[in-house]
Amino acid sequence: VRLHLEKLQKPQRAFTLVRDSKSVLGALLVAQHCQGVGDHRAAIEFLILAKRSEEALELAVTHSCMEAYTQALGKEGLPEEYKKVAIYYEGQQDYQKAGEFWLVCKDYSKALRFFLQCGERAVDQ
């Protein structure tokens, strides 16, 4: 991974290697590379793979890339991670997304409260 990033200048190959191998150390190297070149979305993805969820969340909040964070978490995230996402969206006054993530956390009363604030937009939820 380091060879592809530093010597061969083939970061995409390094990305593929890390995604396939799920190497925590490789993911950390790629995340650092991505941060260095300003690719925040990729950095978030690889921080999640490197088991650095808090750092990924900080980056997502700082650079308004929460969607990249939630995509990287997928269905594998912990309830406390989804709760932080729900709280973030509350603060952004994106009540539909806040409701969706409270629903993932199985906090149905909070989810319903936010969906009701959305009106008909959230009927399908």
C-alpha positions in Angstrom: 0.0 0.0 0.0 2.7 2.4 1.0 4.6 1.6 -2.2 1.6 2.4 -4.4 1.0 5.7 -2.5 4.5 7.0 -2.2 6.7 5.5 -4.9 4.5 4.4 -7.7 2.0 7.3 -7.4 -0.9 4.9 -7.9 -3.3 5.7 -5.1 -6.3 4.0 -6.8 -4.4 0.7 -6.7 -3.7 1.3 -3.0 -7.4 2.0 -2.4 -8.4 -1.2 -4.1 -5.9 -3.2 -2.1 -7.1 -1.9 1.2 -10.8 -2.3 0.2 -10.1 -5.9 -0.7 -7.9 -6.8 2.2 -9.6 -4.7 4.9 -6.2 -4.0 6.4 -6.5 -1.6 9.3 -2.9 -0.3 8.9 -3.4 0.0 5.1 -6.6 1.9 5.6 -4.9 4.3 8.0 -2.1 5.0 5.5 -4.7 5.6 2.7 -6.8 7.8 5.0 -3.7 9.9 5.8 -2.9 10.2 2.1 -6.5 11.2 1.3 -6.4 13.9 4.0 -3.1 15.2 2.6 -4.6 15.7 -0.9 -7.9 17.1 0.4 -10.1 14.1 -0.6 -12.2 14.2 2.6 -14.8 11.7 1.4 -12.2 9.0 0.7 -10.4 9.8 3.9 -13.7 9.2 5.8 -14.2 5.9 4.1 -10.7 4.7 5.0 -10.9 6.0 8.6 -14.0 3.9 9.1 -12.1 0.9 7.6 -9.2 1.7 10.0 -11.6 1.5 13.0 -11.2 5.3 13.5 -14.9 6.2 13.6 -14.5 9.3 15.9 -11.9 10.8 13.5 -14.1 10.0 10.5 -17.1 11.7 12.2 -15.0 14.8 13.1 -13.9 15.0 9.4 -17.5 14.5 8.2 -18.8 17.3 10.5 -15.9 19.7 9.7 -16.2 19.3 5.9 -20.0 18.7 5.7 -19.5 15.2 4.4 -21.9 13.3 6.6 -23.3 11.4 3.7 -19.8 9.9 3.1 -19.7 8.9 6.7 -23.0 7.2 6.7 -22.2 5.4 3.5 -18.9 4.2 4.9 -20.7 3.0 8.1 -23.3 1.2 6.0 -25.2 -1.4 8.1 -22.1 -2.2 10.1 -22.2 0.8 12.4 -22.8 0.8 16.1 -26.0 2.3 17.6 -24.0 5.1 19.2 -22.5 6.0 15.8 -25.9 6.3 14.3 -27.1 8.3 17.3 -24.3 10.9 16.7 -25.5 11.1 13.0 -29.1 11.7 14.1 -28.0 14.4 16.5 -25.9 16.0 13.7 -28.9 16.1 11.4 -31.0 17.6 14.2 -28.5 20.4 14.5 -28.7 20.9 10.7 -32.5 21.0 11.0 -32.7 18.2 8.4 -35.5 16.5 10.3 -36.2 13.8 7.8 -32.6 12.5 8.0 -32.6 12.9 11.8 -35.8 10.8 11.9 -34.2 8.1 9.6 -31.2 7.7 11.9 -33.3 7.7 15.1 -35.3 4.9 13.4 -32.0 3.0 12.8 -31.3 3.5 16.5 -34.7 2.0 17.3 -35.7 5.2 19.1 -39.1 5.2 17.5 -40.6 8.1 19.5 -37.8 10.4 18.4 -38.0 9.2 14.9 -41.8 9.8 14.8 -41.4 13.3 16.2 -38.9 14.3 13.5 -41.0 12.6 10.7 -44.1 14.6 11.9 -42.1 17.8 11.6 -41.5 16.9 7.9 -45.1 16.7 7.1 -46.1 14.8 3.9 -42.4 14.5 2.8 -41.9 11.8 5.4 -45.1 9.8 4.8 -43.3 6.9 3.3 -41.2 6.5 6.5 
